Structures are given as structure tokens and as C-alpha cells.
Amino acid sequence: MMSDNTEEHPLNADGKYALLDSVPVTAGFDADCLFVCLFTGEELLKVSWIFPNGDKYEGGCSRSASGALVRSGTGKQTSASGTVYVGEWSEDKMQGRGTLQHPSGATYEGEFEDNMFHGKGTYTFPDSSVYRGQFKENRYELL
């Protein structure tokens, strides 16, 4: 069980402390984002970010060539406005399969490339009408 009690688990000077049976945890600020990272040795297991605009991300991440933490693997991003993406990430972008739900009730489930609907997918409109087919750069393609 994870605890946020800093008296019980004080941070050291580097913002690191061990929880979950000696799983190292790093917490701090990076580019104005609050983050918590769980590691096994040098391998990063999971990250939770809270961005300055109120967006939240929980899931996998890796280090970019510059050393910055970026979203990768699978994860969930919830925007401050209520839009939710659950799916695959690569190099800090929605990439691969995923589902994007808008507060209006619109939903896209399918393939993403470079943060856009791209490839096979299903878009359900707020009125429950559905388009299934190919998407290219956020637009559906009529065949």
C-alpha cells in the first residue's frame, strides 16, 4: 500500500524515498509538473504527473534522448476539461491503439499516430451515430 505520509516516509535531499517493500520512489517537479515515479532498480515502472493546466497522466514513461521523462507504453491522460485518453504512447504522443472520450459523449476507439486519429477506428458521435473505417490526420476518409 502506498502512503503519502511524509513523516512516516521522509524524502531525502534528492526527493527519493522507498515504499512498497523497498521500491524506490522519486517525487518532485519537472518543467512545472508534479510527478511521482516508481522504479525497480534502474527500470521505471510507472509515473503519475499533474501538469500546470490541471491535466493528469498515469502510466508508463521513459527517458528521451535528452534525458527528459516522456509518456510511453500504456497510460491514461485526463484533461482538466474531462477528455480522457487511455491507450498507447510513444515519445510523449498518443501512438498506437487507444480510446479517446470527450465530455460531450463523443468517443473514438482505434489507431492513433502523432496525437491524431490515424488508421482504422470507430467514432461514436454524441447522438450515438457511428462511423467505422479509415481515418487520416483526425479526419475520416470516405471510401
Secondary structure as the mmCIF struct_conf table of DSSP 4:
data_model
#
loop_
_struct_conf.conf_type_id
_struct_conf.id
_struct_conf.beg_label_comp_id
_struct_conf.beg_label_asym_id
_struct_conf.beg_label_seq_id
_struct_conf.end_label_comp_id
_struct_conf.end_label_asym_id
_struct_conf.end_label_seq_id
TURN_TY1_P TURN_TY1_P1 THR A 6 GLU A 8
BEND BEND1 HIS A 9 HIS A 9
TURN_TY1_P TURN_TY1_P2 ALA A 13 ASP A 14
BEND BEND2 GLY A 15 GLY A 15
STRN STRN1 LYS A 16 LEU A 19
TURN_TY1_P TURN_TY1_P3 LEU A 20 SER A 22
STRN STRN2 VAL A 23 ASP A 30
TURN_TY1_P TURN_TY1_P4 ALA A 31 ASP A 32
STRN STRN3 CYS A 33 THR A 40
TURN_TY1_P TURN_TY1_P5 GLY A 41 GLU A 42
STRN STRN4 GLU A 43 ILE A 50
TURN_TY1_P TURN_TY1_P6 PRO A 52 ASN A 53
BEND BEND3 GLY A 54 GLY A 54
STRN STRN5 LYS A 56 ARG A 63
TURN_TY1_P TURN_TY1_P7 ALA A 65 SER A 66
BEND BEND4 GLY A 67 GLY A 67
STRN STRN6 LEU A 69 THR A 78
TURN_TY1_P TURN_TY1_P8 ALA A 80 SER A 81
BEND BEND5 GLY A 82 GLY A 82
STRN STRN7 VAL A 84 SER A 90
TURN_TY1_P TURN_TY1_P9 GLU A 91 ASP A 92
STRN STRN8 LYS A 93 GLN A 101
TURN_TY1_P TURN_TY1_P10 PRO A 103 SER A 104
BEND BEND6 GLY A 105 GLY A 105
STRN STRN9 THR A 107 GLU A 113
TURN_TY1_P TURN_TY1_P11 ASP A 114 ASN A 115
STRN STRN10 MET A 116 THR A 124
TURN_TY1_P TURN_TY1_P12 PRO A 126 ASP A 127
BEND BEND7 SER A 128 SER A 128
STRN STRN11 VAL A 130 LYS A 136
TURN_TY1_P TURN_TY1_P13 GLU A 137 ASN A 138
STRN STRN12 ARG A 139 GLU A 141
#
